[in-house]
Structure formats: C-alpha cells, structure tokens
C-alpha cells in the first residue's frame, strides 16, 4: 500500500487528540499542506533507499512525505506526546515496518543515530535552528547533504557569501562544513499556526574533505565569534582579546595569516579564518 500524506483536518484532529496546543517555545508550526512537504522532499532529492534523519517530525507531515519517497527515516522529536504518537500515524498511512525509527530526545543533545543517516531533511524548530544544524553537522560526519526549512532571515544568512550584508558568524560556521544554497521560499499560509515570519528552504552539500580537526574547528569558531561580536571594528581591534592580548600582537598574527589587519570580519572567507587560527596556534 502506498504511503498517504496527512491532510489539514487530520493534523488538527491529531493535535486535539494529543491535547497539543502548538507552542512558540518549541517552535511548533506544523505544515498542513501536502504540496509543501513534497516540495521539500523534491528539493532534497530524496531517492528510494536514502537514509534520512529528520529533526522535529511533529505530527508527521514531512515525515510521511519522506517515507512516500521510499527512504527510511530516523526522526528526533523532543515533545514526548508527538514522539510517542508518530509510529501509529505512520502505520495508519501505509508506512512499512522498519522504515521509521523515532527517537524521543532533544536534538541538541543527541550524539548517536541508528542507521547512519546520510541525508538531513527538516522543518527546523526556529528557536534553535542554527545550533541544532551545527550540532548535527559536527556530530554526524556521515550526513553529506540536506535541505532544511528555516526562518528566511536565517536561511539567507546561512547561504550568504563573504562581503554580503547578512554574512555573519552562522555563514562562516556553516561554510566550514560545505556549500549552501537557497532552495526556495515557503508561504506562511501552509503552517498551523501561521507564523509571523517568512520561511525559506536552504540546502547544503558537505565538502568531501574536512577543513580541519575538531581542535582546529573550535579555535577557528572562537575567532569567528570574536570577529562578528564587533563586526564594525577592524580585525586587529576586534580580535585583540583572542589573538595575543593587544592590537599589535593581533596585527602580527593576521599578517602571518596573509590577512590585512585593517580588514573586517565580514570580508573574510572561512579559509581566511582557518588560516588566522592556524597562525595563532
Ligand atoms: N516537521 C513538522 C512539520 O513540518 O509539520 C513539525 C515542524 S515544527 C517547525 C518543529 C518541531 O520540532 C516540533 O515538532 C517541535 O516539537 C520539535 N522540536 C523543537 N525543539 C526540538 C529539539 N530541541 N529537538 C527535537 N525536536 C524539537
């Protein structure tokens, strides 16, 4: 039996059965439109047999669309009522045994995933979208591509190149792992409840070779944070506290890294930041 998707009426009925009133605290805006979940699965190029991990499956709209594409899904949900109900919803919609594994946990704390997923597909909880994405990319190196729905402002930041107005710490940190692109916009009207922000899809492909060790990543990210905490300042000032304790010491390290001490963080690529961290080590 083919997998069938959830409709708007069924989503509301499920929420009422579970006594779930969507909360802002958990970023609960459920997608109630079948075309939108199919669009996300299509943008993610999910193929039969793909091993997908979904963060925040909620009542299961997107989960069923991924399963409809004949992938397997490991779904991590923090809300116990939703996590507990999902397997029954899937069975009632024609999902074969073994295709869905539900993990009742905070995605920010998950350190192991069954089945070694390689694709991330999610309508992320907006309050933790960047930390949860970075945590997954760091913790699960087998994840080599994905598409996530996030608040438009966040998606634009994740995909921004150096020099653009919205380029910031999340852009550099995301670029540490791979290449990012905007993959479409999503109307507010497809959510219940309707959010007061616009949403976009953002896709990534992990770079085949890691940019550095865990230690190099940590040191690079600390420099990125310092550079963007004072984004209007020149790097020799913005980085003085993390590079040698003075602007003269910072200038010397920056020059060794081949970066102008008078540049600003927003002009630098992730490779520039990695070179600064290496020169400081
Ligand atoms: N995927 C569903 C959909 O598209 O309709 C729900 C998406 S809703 C934007 C975000 C989901 O993430 C909610 O189900 C919420 O309970 C869950 N969530 C929030 N914080 C979480 C966390 N830290 N770990 C795992 N799930 C979380």
Boltz pocket constraint, residues with backbone or C-beta under 6 A from the ligand:
constraints:
  - pocket:
      binder: B
      contacts: [[A, 25], [A, 26], [A, 27], [A, 28], [A, 29], [A, 30], [A, 31], [A, 32], [A, 55], [A, 56], [A, 57], [A, 58], [A, 59], [A, 60], [A, 61], [A, 62], [A, 63], [A, 76], [A, 77], [A, 78], [A, 79], [A, 82], [A, 105], [A, 106], [A, 107], [A, 108], [A, 122], [A, 123], [A, 124], [A, 125], [A, 126], [A, 128]]
      max_distance: 6.0
